[in-house]
């Protein structure tokens, strides 16, 4: 699942991911629980991606789902903050699609 606030970028992932414009007030954790991996943008309009990551990592029904945090505004210490929030991996934009795909394959191997 792709947690992305930029709808212009989301559709590019549709062939591989379930894409949505994130409105965390309306997304039930059960929707997240069916995902093999979550790709979370740090910069979201209603709730920070780090806070969303914390919530998903803390909830029993979603804590086992690996989360890859991405950002286009990388600052010193962001990777550490993402890991502390519960992210399994971190990428700063621009990143290589191959690098992202490699992380996904490592975190959620095909069964």
N, C-alpha and C positions, 0 to 999 in steps of 0.2 A: 504494500500500500504506500502511496506517495502522499505525504503531508506537505503540500506546497501551496503558497498563497498566490503565486503568479500563474494565472490561468493560461497565459501564452506559452509557458514552459511545460505545463502538465500534459497537454495532448501529445507531445513528442514521446512520452513514456507509455502511451496507452497500449501499444502492442505488447508490452512486457508487464506493465503494472496496472493495478486498479488505481485510477487517478481521481482525485477529488479536490475541490476547493475547500480548504479546512475551515469549518465552523464548529469548533470543539464543543460549543454549548449543545449542539444537536447530534453529535456522533456518540453513539452508545459504545461502551467498551466491547460489547459482544461483536460489533462490526470489526473492530480491530483484532479481536481474538482469533478470527479465521485466517489471518495473514501469516505468511511464512517469514516475512521480513518487512520492516517499516523503514521508509526513507523520510526523514524529518528535516524540514528546513527550519533553521533557528529563527528567522525573521517571519513571524506570522502575525496577522492583524489583530486578533483578539486575545491570544494567549501565546507567550513565547514558546518556541519549539523546545527549549530546555525544560520549561515547566511541563509541557505536554509529555516530554520524554520521562520526566520524574514520575508523573502520574501513571503512565503506561508501565514503567518499570516497577512501581509499587503495587499495582493491582494484581491480585492473584491470577486472574484470568488472562492477563497480558504480559506478566513479568518474564515469561520464557521466550518471548518474541524478540529477536535481535533488532536493534534500532541503529540505523546509519544516519548520523546527523550531518547535514550539509549546510554550508553558508557561503554567501558571496561577500560578507563583511568580516573576514577573519581577523581576529585580534589576538594578541599574545594571551595565552591562557585559555582560549576558547576550547581547544581540544581537551584539556584537563577538566574544564567545567562540563563538557559533554559527557565525558567518561564518568564523572562524579554523579551526573544526573541519571546515569544508567545506560548510556549509549555503548554499543559494542564496537562501533567504528566512527570515524570522523573524516570528512572530506571538505576541503575548501574549494570553491568555484574560482576559476574554471578547473575542472578535473577531467581526466580522460574517461570516456565511457567504458573503456576496457578495464580501467581501475575499479570503477563502480561495479561492473559486472563481475569482476574477480572477487570483490568483497561479498557480493550477493551469493555467489556460488560457494564461497567459503562458509558463510554464515547460515545459509539455507540450502544445503545440497539437495539436488533432485532425488526423489525417492523412487 
